[in-house]
Amino acid sequence: MRVDPAVRPSSAPVRPAEAPARTESPNRTADFEALLKGRGAGERRSLQHGLQRLGEVGSVEPSLFSSSRALALLEHAREHIVPALQTDPQTRALADAVLAQEIEWRQLLDGYRHEEEA
């Protein structure tokens, strides 16, 4: 296929656009520039670095894994979540029994732990 380089006159006149093109807002440009400057190369961390930081001793609060916290969560689930389950009564009773047994075992283990410490 061959293209003729000569310019041909157009049969239809060129009309201006109905809506003018958006002009660049100086505020948005300034905001973008500020974000780019604020994000220094030193602030970029790899995922591996983040994982290593999470593995450090001081980064995790030990109270999250304490037995009192676990007991509080189990009791909350037993008192508020299990009754609100939209399932048959047998399933709710089974969930309640499992949670009650887990609470009992944790309290028993806490008792043994306190006896050994004393």
N, C-alpha and C positions, 0 to 999 in steps of 0.2 A: 504494500500500500504506500502510495506516495502522497506527501503533504505539500501543498503549495504554500511557499513562504510569503506570498503576497497577501497583504491585508485586504480583506474584502469588507465592503461597507455592510453594516448590519441593517436588516430590514426593519427591525423593531427599535424604537428609540430607548435609550437607557434612562430609567427613572430612578430618582433617589430613593433610598430606603425609607419605609414608613416610620420606623423608630430609629433614632440615631444610636450608634454604637455606644456602649457604656464607657465612660471615661474612667480612668484609674483613680480611685480615691486616694488622696495623699495620706489620710489617716491610716488606711489599711496597709499602705506601703510602709509607713513608718512603724506600724505595729509588727509587721512581718520582719522588717530589718532588726527591730529590737529583739524579737524572738531568736533570730539567727545569731545575733551577737551574744545573747544570754546563754545560748546553748553551746558551750565551749567543747572542744574536743576532749578535754580532760574529764568532762562530766559523763561522757559516754562509757557505759560499762557493758561488758559482755554478759550473756546469760550465765556462763560458767562462773564468773566473778560473783554474780548475785547468789548463785547456789552455794558457793564457798562461804559467803558471808552469812547465809542462813544456817550453815552448819556450825558456825562458831558458837561457843558456849553462851556468850552474853546476849545473843540475838533473840533467844526464845525465853519467854517468861515462864518459870517453872510452875507458877500457880495455875497455869492452864491445864496442867496434867496432874494436879493434886487430887487426892481421893475425895476431898470435900467438894471440889468442883464437879467431879464425875457423879457423885451422889446427888448433888443439886440438879444436874442435868437429867439424871434418871428419874428423880422424883417429879421434876417438871413434866417430863414425857408421860409419866404414869398419871399425873393429875390433870393435865391439860390436853395432851395430844391424843392419847388413847381414847378418851371418851368422845372426842370429836371425829374419830375415824368413821368414814362412811362405808361400813362393812357389816357383816352379820355379827350378832352378839357372841357367837363362839370364838370368832377371830379376835374380837376385842378382849374377851375373857382370857384367851391364851396370851395375848400381848401383855395384858396386865399381870398375869401370873409370871411370865418370863421376867418382866421388869422388877416385880416384887422379889423374885428369887435373886436376881442380880444385886439389888439393893441390900438384901439380907446378907449375901456372901461378902460384899464389900465392907459392910459394917462389922461383920465377924472378923475379917482380915485386919481391919483397922484396930479392932480390939486386941487381937493377937500382937500386932505391931507395937501398940502402946504398952502391953504387958512386958514385952521383951526389952523395950527401951527403959522401963522403970527398974 
